[in-house]
């Protein structure tokens, strides 16, 4: 099932009014026989690098689930000020799709939220799914 042209980029930007911006940037891609996840986490003054090679069977199982899923083409409406904006871009060869939302994963995009939780697990941001 290995998709050598598949690239997934995830970003989140939190803008709370009292503690400044924090952001996460993660890219996943297949290179040299492994799925590699790289990026950075932090804020504008200090960022920590991310570089992991998660178990290939876990990544491919998660990608398989994501590829079988259906998501809404029209997002739900939401307004807000302080909070977190999330963006996921998926490219496969010349085809590309991008999803962006504020706050909680909206209804209709749950499969993407499940995949992001797995990304967080692989890079060590959360301990369980």
C-alpha positions as CSV (number, residue, x, y, z in Angstrom):
1,X,0.0,0.0,0.0
2,X,3.0,2.3,0.2
3,X,2.2,5.6,-1.5
4,X,5.6,7.0,-2.4
5,X,4.2,10.3,-3.8
6,X,1.9,10.9,-0.8
7,X,2.8,14.0,1.3
8,X,0.8,15.2,4.3
9,X,1.5,18.6,5.9
10,X,-0.2,19.6,9.2
11,X,0.0,23.0,10.9
12,X,-1.7,24.5,13.9
13,X,-1.4,28.0,15.2
14,X,-2.7,28.9,18.6
15,X,-3.4,32.6,19.4
16,X,-4.4,33.0,23.0
17,X,-4.7,36.6,24.1
18,X,-2.5,36.2,27.2
19,X,0.4,33.8,26.4
20,X,1.5,34.5,22.8
21,X,1.4,32.3,19.7
22,X,2.4,28.7,19.6
23,X,2.6,26.6,16.5
24,X,3.2,23.0,15.3
25,X,4.4,22.2,11.8
26,X,4.6,18.5,10.8
27,X,5.3,16.9,7.4
28,X,5.0,13.2,6.7
29,X,6.4,11.6,3.6
30,X,7.8,8.2,2.4
31,X,11.5,8.2,1.8
32,X,14.2,5.6,1.7
33,X,11.8,2.8,2.6
34,X,10.3,4.5,5.7
35,X,7.6,7.0,6.6
36,X,9.4,10.0,8.0
37,X,7.8,12.7,10.1
38,X,9.6,16.0,10.5
39,X,8.8,19.5,11.6
40,X,8.9,21.8,14.6
41,X,6.9,22.8,17.7
42,X,7.1,25.9,19.7
43,X,6.6,29.6,19.6
44,X,8.2,32.5,17.8
45,X,11.2,32.7,20.1
46,X,12.0,29.0,20.5
47,X,11.1,26.0,18.4
48,X,12.0,22.3,19.1
49,X,12.7,20.1,16.1
50,X,10.6,17.0,15.3
51,X,12.1,14.1,13.5
52,X,10.7,10.5,13.9
53,X,10.3,7.4,11.9
54,X,7.1,5.7,13.3
55,X,6.4,2.0,12.7
56,X,5.6,1.6,9.0
57,X,2.7,-0.7,9.6
58,X,1.0,1.9,11.9
59,X,1.4,4.7,9.4
60,X,0.1,2.6,6.5
61,X,-2.9,1.3,8.5
62,X,-3.8,4.9,9.5
63,X,-3.3,6.1,5.9
64,X,-5.5,3.2,4.6
65,X,-8.3,4.3,7.0
66,X,-7.9,7.9,5.9
67,X,-8.0,6.9,2.2
68,X,-11.2,4.9,2.7
69,X,-13.0,7.7,4.6
70,X,-15.4,10.3,3.3
71,X,-15.3,13.9,4.4
72,X,-17.7,16.8,3.9
73,X,-17.0,19.1,1.0
74,X,-18.7,22.0,2.7
75,X,-17.4,23.0,6.2
76,X,-19.7,23.9,9.1
77,X,-19.8,27.5,10.1
78,X,-17.9,28.8,13.2
79,X,-16.8,32.1,14.5
80,X,-14.2,32.9,17.1
81,X,-11.3,35.1,18.2
82,X,-8.6,33.5,20.4
83,X,-8.0,29.8,19.8
84,X,-6.3,27.5,17.4
85,X,-6.4,27.2,13.6
86,X,-5.6,23.9,12.1
87,X,-4.6,23.1,8.5
88,X,-4.0,19.8,6.8
89,X,-2.7,19.6,3.2
90,X,-2.6,16.2,1.4
91,X,-0.8,15.8,-1.9
92,X,-0.6,12.6,-3.9
93,X,1.3,13.1,-7.1
94,X,-0.3,16.1,-8.9
95,X,-3.6,15.9,-6.9
96,X,-3.9,18.1,-3.8
97,X,-6.5,18.9,-1.1
98,X,-6.4,21.2,1.9
99,X,-8.6,21.4,5.0
100,X,-8.6,24.2,7.5
101,X,-10.7,24.7,10.6
102,X,-10.8,26.7,13.9
103,X,-11.1,25.1,17.3
104,X,-12.5,21.6,17.4
105,X,-12.6,19.3,14.4
106,X,-15.9,20.1,12.6
107,X,-18.6,17.6,11.9
108,X,-17.7,15.9,8.7
109,X,-13.9,16.1,9.1
110,X,-13.6,13.5,11.9
111,X,-11.4,11.1,9.9
112,X,-8.9,13.8,9.5
113,X,-9.0,14.5,13.2
114,X,-8.4,10.8,14.0
115,X,-5.3,10.9,11.7
116,X,-4.0,14.1,13.3
117,X,-4.3,12.4,16.8
118,X,-2.1,9.5,15.4
119,X,0.5,12.1,14.1
120,X,0.5,13.6,17.6
121,X,1.1,10.1,19.1
122,X,3.9,9.3,16.7
123,X,5.8,12.6,17.5
124,X,5.2,12.2,21.3
125,X,2.7,15.0,21.9
126,X,0.1,12.5,23.3
127,X,0.5,9.1,24.9
128,X,-2.5,7.3,23.6
129,X,-5.2,7.6,20.9
